[in-house]
Amino acid sequence: MSVLLDATTAPFDRLTSEEAETLRGALDIAYFRPNETIIAEGAAPEGLYVIIKGAVEEREQDELVGLLGPKDFFDSRALVQGAGVSSFVAREETLCALAPRPDVLRLINSNPRFGAFFYTDISHKLEALAERDESSQIESMMRARVRDLYLMPAAIIDSVQPIVSAARIMRDIDCNALLVRDGERTGIVTGMNLAKAVVLKGMSNEAPVGVVAKYDLVAIAPDEFVSQALLLMTRHNKRRVVVKDGENFVGILEDIYLLSFFAGNSQLVVGRIDRAATVDELGVAARLIADQVRLLRRQGVKFTIVAEIISDLNRRLFAKLFELLCPEALHNQCCLIVMGSEGRGEQTIRTDQDNGLILAGPVDEAVLNRFRTEFSGALAEFGFPPCPGHVMVNNPLWSRQLDEYIADFSVWMTAPDDESAMKVAIFYDATAVAGEATLLARAKTALVEKAAGERVFLGRFAKAIEAFEPPIGLFNTLKTSEGEGDALDLKKGGIFPIVHGVRSLAIEQGLEETNTFDRLAKLAELDLLKEGFARDLARALDYLMTLRLDAQIGAAKSASLVKPATLTSMDRELLRDSFQVVKQLRELVRRRFNLAMF
């Protein structure tokens, strides 16, 4: 019977080798003639059927809803619940392997990963997988390489140089340690070594730094595991090790950065941002933020937490840049806002700028223009590319007086074009990050009040949810595009419909929340969405965004395309569930806003 169970396909790829062998031993063979009913509607199945040869129709009230072939299995839902809503009928001569119900139920109860396939909604499936993800988190971190960690620069000073020169170099490169070259040997000196030498030992700051350095370096290669670096520090009682690639010094790894890798080193970046005294210093911190995404995901941190951390870091960065560049004449007369996914707190991989400025009243135009140019230019230098739609501080359309914004809200809501609706969506997602936050609060209130009761506008606004079809077929098959290399677009097919569908319901209700997950919770609280459905939407959005983020990290670009063939069986199953939830939301939005009229 061993050939009848493929342990590399879902759901059996979730079993341990021992569990798979036990199940193989319990399998039976079942033969069905054409048009023979295998499981009647409402009946309890004998077990889990896996098709070996032939084809099976899934029917609901005599309507064909699915066609199953070799390696497909059925009926997992009826197996758990005792009875199903579908009937299964052999379309042709069919041979199945039958896993007895008691044996499968025992595995479902003892193996959460296997059991996840048999729950009826995406929420339960993802919760069942959480245990797997958490248990693999530490293992994933320990497999990380030294090169993945933050390394201080391997700056070298000659041993005859004075202590004061070493101190100045440390200050200039914002580093607490220097390598010291003394003939054929190399040592290391820290800021604490210098301070003790001058303050406690009374040495002159003109004394050669070589006499203060330590020459018992411990080195590690960049391709070594993080666990090996931790072991070396412990074994040699060192707070730092040097990283060498052959004879070349690559950097210096400090214990604080090693330990922060396990706990997340976002606090270190926060410190860099807060201490920045110039735009150049802030640029160093900005470049560290991008590294956090990769490190946090390597550690197994969930998307929602990653997004929250990165959003907080970016907003701190923007606020600090505002503080450094904004003239005193503007400081208390304007509000800096971020919009789009940045405003919702859902951006991780750095994309283009989506920001603007709300002014309390007239200001000096020359002063304003200089700030606009410097701010947008600095962000571009930090790695935030200009927005293709020019939704940026340096665009006067998104950098003007409060009264001008409010006047345009009416124009945006009466104009029958998609661009105007997009502007409303962009602004509705705005969040204040610096300056006078009440300006944004007043603008948002005006926007929501103008939208209230405007059923025609709300319908046009919501209709954008139909711009892209979920990539799932009639028989629950994933639809890919040959033009995209047999891939599907997670953003167009799943993420955007959820975000915009929820945004449409939120603006109709006048919600103040900007984050999609917060909006979902509020909509459930208002009974506009059933609690279970809101939970499924949140789980689906989190899952799709996680898949997209991991694909972006792997491809080192911001693409949303994923090839189902490269995913595990579990991921493909969850993708199908997620897109089914998207379809339900689209139908709900269609009915609520009567989109057939538009």
C-alpha positions, -999 to +999 in steps of 0.1 A: +000+000+000+030+023+003+027+035-033-009+047-026+001+075-003+024+102-016+039+119+015+052+148-005+017+161-014-010+178+007-022+170+033+002+141+039+033+162+036+024+174+071+029+140+087+060+127+103+076+096+087+062+074+115+027+088+111+028+083+073+039+047+076+011+040+101-015+055+078-001+036+048-007+004+068-043+013+074-052+021+038-078+002+018-087+002-019-121+012-032-134+008-068-164+028-082-182+024-114-192+054-136-220+075-120-217+056-088-222+078-057-192+076-034-205+099-007-241+110-006-250+146+003-254+148+041-239+113+047-210+105+069-179+093+049-161+061+057-129+079+056-107+102+035-106+092-002-075+098-023-080+093-060-056+070-076-071+068-111-102+083-127-123+114-120-149+124-093-175+151-095-183+172-064-220+183-065-241+206-043-279+201-049-270+184-082-250+214-094-214+206-104-190+226-082-158+207-086-140+180-106-113+160-089-086+139-104-056+117-093-040+127-060-070+149-050-087+139-018-122+143-004-143+150+017-122+165+045-150+187+058-175+159+061-148+138+077-145+162+106-181+173+109-197+139+104-216+149+073-210+171+043-230+195+022-217+179-011-221+146-028-192+129-046-199+109-077-175+089-100-176+104-135-158+074-149-142+042-136-124+054-105-100+038-081-094+054-046-073+048-016-094+050+015-079+062+048-103+050+076-120+078+095-108+068+130-072+068+119-074+102+101-092+118+131-065+105+154-039+122+133-059+154+130-061+156+168-024+148+174-008+167+146-019+204+143-001+209+109-020+179+094-052+190+111-050+225+096-061+211+063-094+198+077-107+230+094-134+249+075-120+284+075-087+301+070-086+315+105-084+280+120-059+268+094-035+297+101-039+294+139-030+257+136+001+266+116+012+292+142+027+265+164+048+253+136+061+288+127+069+296+163+088+264+169+109+269+138+117+305+147+148+298+169+160+272+145+158+297+117+177+323+136+205+299+145+209+291+108+215+328+100+250+338+090+273+364+105+271+384+073+233+389+080+240+408+112+249+445+116+287+449+116+306+480+127+331+492+101+366+477+102+384+511+105+421+508+111+444+532+128+482+530+131+495+522+166+517+553+167+487+577+163+476+596+194+447+585+216+429+618+207+430+608+169+414+575+177+386+592+196+379+616+168+377+587+142+353+569+165+332+600+167+333+606+129+323+571+119+299+566+149+317+535+160+328+524+194+359+503+183+389+506+160+414+481+147+450+490+156+478+481+132+512+475+150+537+461+125+526+425+117+500+423+144+465+438+147+447+447+178+415+465+188+407+495+210+374+507+223+360+540+235+360+526+270+397+517+267+405+553+257+384+568+285+400+546+312+435+554+299+430+592+301+406+595+330+416+567+354+452+562+345+461+598+338+476+591+304+480+620+279+456+621+251+487+625+229+500+590+240+501+564+212+469+544+209+490+512+204+498+510+242+461+510+250+450+484+224+444+447+230+460+422+206+442+390+215+417+393+186+391+366+181+381+363+144+352+347+126+343+344+089+312+361+074+298+328+063+299+312+098+266+307+116+254+332+141+255+304+167+292+301+162+298+338+169+278+335+201+299+305+211+332+323+204+321+353+225+311+330+254+342+308+252+367+337+250+347+361+273+347+387+245+322+415+239+332+417+202+348+396+175+363+407+142+349+394+110+375+384+084+372+371+049+405+355+044+431+381+053+407+410+048+389+426+077+352+429+069+338+444+101+335+442+139+306+423+155+296+435+189+276+415+214+248+441+215+242+436+178+244+398+181+219+398+210+197+423+193+195+400+163+176+376+185+154+402+201+152+426+171+175+456+169+149+482+160+157+500+193+193+505+181+179+522+149+156+544+170+187+555+189+205+563+157+175+584+144+171+603+177+208+611+179+212+623+143+223+659+143+226+663+105+208+650+074+238+629+065+238+612+099+200+606+095+207+590+062+229+563+079+200+555+101+176+554+072+197+528+054+196+506+085+158+505+085+156+486+052+178+458+068+153+454+096+126+438+074+149+410+062+162+404+097+128+403+113+114+380+088+144+357+091+136+355+128+100+344+119+084+377+131+048+379+117+039+405+090+017+426+112+045+430+138+071+437+111+049+463+095+043+480+129+080+481+137+090+494+102+061+519+102+072+533+136+108+536+124+099+553+092+076+578+109+104+586+134+127+591+105+103+615+087+097+634+120+134+638+125+140+650+090+111+675+095+128+687+127+162+691+109+149+709+078+117+727+087+123+765+093+109+779+125+085+800+105+068+768+093+072+745+122+040+753+141+021+763+110+020+729+091+014+692+095+036+666+078+015+636+067+022+602+051-004+584+029-010+552+011+003+520+027+027+541+048-002+560+062-020+527+070+011+513+087+012+484+062+044+491+043+075+470+048+096+469+017+105+505+009+086+518-021+080+553-035+072+584-014+036+591-004+036+622+017+022+657+019+020+689+039-011+707+053-006+744+061-026+764+086-025+795+064-004+816+041+034+813+045+064+827+028+065+810-006+103+810-009+107+794+025+080+768+017+095+759-017+130+755-002+116+731+025+096+712-001+127+707-023+151+698+005+126+674+022+117+654-009+153+654-021+166+641+013+141+612+012+152+603-023+188+602-010+177+580+018+163+554-007+127+565-010+122+570-047+099+597-061+062+588-064+052+582-100+019+600-093+039+628-076+021+624-042+049+642-025+057+672-003+074+690-033+041+689-053+020+720-045-011+698-049-001+678-018+015+707+000-010+735+006-034+752+030-061+733+049-089+754+033-076+745-002-077+708+006-112+711+020-124+730-011-110+702-033-127+674-014-160+685-030-144+686-064-129+651-060-163+637-049-183+651-077-158+644-105-167+611-122-131+600-129-111+573-112-082+597-104-104+618-081-116+588-062-080+577-059-071+611-043-099+606-017-086+571-009-050+584-006-060+612+017-084+591+038-054+568+046-032+598+058-015+598+092+002+628+108+039+623+117+052+658+126+040+694+131+005+704+141-015+671+140-049+689+145-047+702+109-050+666+096-078+659+121-098+689+109-092+678+072-102+642+079-134+654+096-143+676+067-136+647+042-158+622+061-186+648+065-186+655+028-187+618+020-216+610+044-248+602+026-232+607-009-243+573-022-233+581-058-198+590-048-195+561-024-206+537-051-181+551-076-155+550-048-162+513-039-164+502-076-126+501-077-128+468-059-139+453-092-107+465-110-091+431-106-106+396-105-094+372-077-072+346-095-093+316-087-114+295-110-148+279-109-135+247-094-113+264-068-082+263-091-056+290-089-055+310-122-021+321-133-011+343-163+012+329-190+023+365-197+035+367-161+054+334-162+026+313-148+024+336-118-005+354-101-005+389-086-011+389-049-017+426-047-042+429-075-060+397-069-062+398-031-045+425-011-060+455-030-096+442-030-095+436+008-078+470+016-101+490-007-132+471+002-126+476+039-117+513+031-150+518+013-170+504+042-149+525+067-153+558+049-191+552+046-192+547+084-169+577+090-143+557+108-111+574+121-089+543+119-064+542+091-049+507+095-069+480+076-068+455+105-080+482+129-108+491+104-118+455+102-120+453+140-142+484+142-165+472+114-170+440+133-177+460+165-203+480+146-219+447+133-213+458+098-193+427+093-198+394+111-171+388+136-160+355+120-159+370+085-139+400+097-115+376+114-112+356+081-105+388+061-078+398+086-062+364+085-064+363+047-049+398+043-021+390+068-013+358+049-013+374+015+009+403+027+033+378+043+036+358+010+041+390-009+067+403+016+087+370+015+086+371-023+098+407-023+127+398+000+136+368-021+135+387-054+151+419-039+124+440-055+088+451-049+071+426-072+038+411-061+040+381-085+041+346-070+042+313-088+019+287-072+042+260-085+070+272-062+047+271-030+041+243-007+008+224-008-003+241+024+004+275+009-016+267-022-045+256-001-044+287+020-041+309-012-074+293-024-090+300+009-078+336+009-091+343-026-125+328-017-127+352+012-118+380-012-147+369-035-171+370-005-160+406+003-164+417-033-199+404-033-208+421+000-194+454-013-213+450-046-246+445-028-240+472-002-231+500-027-253+486-055-224+485-079-245+472-107-257+507-111-222+520-121 
